[in-house]
Every structure is written in structure tokens, then in C-alpha cells.
């Protein structure tokens, strides 16, 4: 074995190199331990960031749920407003006056008119609540529903970005950990190879080849540790750069976006609440106008006007009754009984007994009629009768005007057809024109009938065309003698009739003269009783007789159901008077015969 200087000079450099290499490995191990300790110290911060993402996720989810809850509140408020408006409209409709009912007739009173105005304003009031519901649904509920979807999408995007950044830094951390463990493993293997080389180099029994092999092995392991160190240092520097960018740039940016999103959500809730208030505030002036109109309607109520309407509606037109005269029945006992006195007492006693009753009786015409009463409204007091008759005349005149308008329109159409035959046949309009003409004539006759009754109710003289029903019957009896005379007359319940406008005046005169001759040639009829006039009557028409209130007359013909009674005065003057104007006292014998005849 060569132990010369040359050998020592070759070994010493080798020992020196291994020594430096060994010291470097120790230094790298120390640096590795420090780096590992620093990484372990930053690990809780990294884990804390992940925890903060979870907390922020829960917070943002709670914020979205709050917006959804608020939007549900707006929806419920909208439903309440709609239901309230619907109930108000139904309430207003329920209390509106029904057509053709007593409620509609009461609309002439100011209090009822004010109530209808109140109902109409309540209908408008309900409309404003519908406006509230509509605006809340469109401006708040629908907008928030869309915003909630946008909020969820943006939140999902930001947290996905944060999770990707977190996953990336964690993958970098895992790469760093793997490089660190590989560097640590290579350093330990280099240390063991160095120790094995030193052991082989110190052992004199080991051949030089084995020592060289151990040296080469230690050198290889050292090179591997050196490469691992370089790789670890590079990855560590890259990780530190990524970590710095992650915690100082990426994560703060993501957190800032989430914060902005949350702040926008909060601002949006505030704006929505302002809109919630403004929706109500905008309709307040209109609601105030509705309430002002209700107050105005209430102030328009006039109690004097309403009570005057009641007076006008129920005013009878009767004069106030006079004092009831004293009836001294003791005078009958003192008188000498004779045939003449007996006969006089028979008639006068009845009249006197009725006189007090007639003067105190407010309405002698009232009868118990089933249904709506007679056509001439004779069952009503004078003033009420007059109003009803005038109302009936107005209705008939309206119908006449309506038919006349149709006739004018058809006439114009016929003229157009005549000028332009291609548009239609002029003769096709004639049947309808004839029908309308007949209808108008009937309505005019009806109007004249009611005008006659109105003239009677008002105490005016009847028109010259108004005759009694009894005269009408006489004309019908004479119709065979006077051809084509009075063929279309219509008798009314009070005895009046209407002549056709196209009737020949000469035929009318002939019929009238024949009627007068027959009336004068009649034999004198026997008296069947007496009557007392309760009201004055002016017999202006042919066949009637004028009577004064309280006058006693003889009855020669009883009312046949037409409302007229035939009477006689002083054996030389007779005629017809309204049955409702007199009180009739039939003789018992005559009454019995009439009953037997019936």
C-alpha cells in the first residue's frame, strides 16, 4: 500500500471536498427545517382563509334569503291590496240602488244622492288600492325576483373563483411539500452515503476500488441532493410568489367583489323599501280627493229639500174639512107625523145623516182595488192622481217621439231607395211605415184619453173631442144609420173617446144630430132613488148635467160600470154625472128588483 506523500496529497483534497459538501448538506437541512417551520406557521392562516370563505358563503346565502323573504312580504301585501279592492268594489256594488225599485225612486232625496256619491267614491278608492297592488307587483316584486336570480348567479361566480384560487394555492402547497420531502430524503441518503464512504475510507482492509466506489456513490447522492435542493428552492420561490399574490391580490379582490355584491344587495333592499313607501304616497292625493268628494256629498244634503219632496210626493190636494154641524135628532120627536113628513124624513134623514160623514170624509173615491188600481188612477187623491196621469202622458209622448223618429228614418231611407233603386226596393219600407203609423195613432188616442182624465183631475174643461162613454155607446147604436162614422173610436173608463183625425166633419154632425133627436125623444124614466152631490161638477159635454155640492137629485139610471149615473132635476132636466161625485140612495123595492134581475 502506498502511503507516500503522493497518496496523502491525493486524499486530502478529496477529504476537504467531502467536508465542504457535508457542511453544505447540514446547512441545507437547517434551512429546510426553518422553511418547513415557517410553512407550518403560515398553514393556519391558509386554513383560516378557507374558513372565511365558508363563513362568507353562509352570510351571502342568508342575505339572499332575506331578500326573498322581503319579496314574499311584498307579494302578500299585493294580494291583500287586491282582495281589499275587490271587497270594496263588491261592497259598493251591493249597496247601489237597484233599477225599478223603491231604492231608485228614493234617489230624488239629497241624502240618498249623497250615499250614491259615497259608493261611487268608494269604487274609485278601491281603484287606488288596485293601483298600489299593480305598482308593488311591477316595481318591487317582479324587479326583486329578477335581481335575486342575478344575485345568486354573481355570488356563485365569485365563490367559484375563490374556490379555484384556493385549490390552486393548495396544489402549489402540495407541490412544495413534495419537493421539500424529496429534498429531505435526498439529503438523508447523501448523509448515509457520506458516512459509508468515510467508513470504507478508514477501513484499511477495504480495497481501493471499494473505497472509490463508495466515494462515487456518495458523490452521486450529493449531486442528487444538490439537484433536489435547486428544485426545492425554485418551487419554494414560486410558491412564495403565488402565495403572496394569492393572499395580497387574488383573495382580496374576490373578497372585495363579494363585499360589493353584498353592499349592492343592502342598497337594493333600501331602495325597494323607499319604492314601497312611494307607491302608497303617490295615491294619497287621489284618495284624499275621494274623501273630499265624500265630504262634499255629505255637505250637499239638504233636509228642507228632502222634506219638501216628501210633501210634494204625498200631497193629496184635498181642502181641509169644515166644521161638523150639530145634528139635533130631538126635533124628529117633536114634529107631527104625516105622510109628507114621513116621505121627507125618509129622504132627508138619509141625506142629513150622510152630510156630516161626507164633509168629514177626506177621500170618498178610495176603493179596495186588487192590483195597481183603475187605469184612470181614480183611487188616488187628486194631486197624486194628477201626477200619475201627467207621468203616464209623458211616457206615451216619449213613445210617440220614438216611433216618429223611426218613421222619419224609414222615410229618408225610402227617399234614398227612390233616388237610387239599386240600393233597395222603396216598396219594402211601406209595411213598416204603415205599422209605425198605426202605432203612433194608437199612442195618440191613448194620450188623448189620459189628457181627458188629467183635465178632469185638474178641473179644466175637457177638450171638444172628449165625450162620455155613454155618448160613445149612443154613437155605436147609430153607426148603422150613419155609415163610416166614428168607426175607430176608443172609449175610456171615464166615458171619454177619441175620434180618428180623418173622420168626415159632416158625418160627425149627422151622428150628433141623430143622437140629440133620440135623446130628446126618449120616454120619461121613473126614479129609482135619490143622490146627494158631494162635489160640484160642471156638465160641459153633451149628455151631462151640472150639479152643485149638497144638491139632491133623483136617480133614474144606475151606474152600469162605466163610472156615470143618470140623474134628473125638477122633472125637466136630466143627464149624466160622475158616480164618484155623488152618494146614491136606491129605493128598497127597486133595489130588490135589481138584485132579483141580477
Order of alpha helices (4+ residues) and beta strands (2+ residues): alpha-alpha-alpha-alpha-alpha-alpha-alpha-alpha-alpha-alpha-alpha-alpha-beta-beta-alpha-beta-beta-beta-beta-beta-alpha
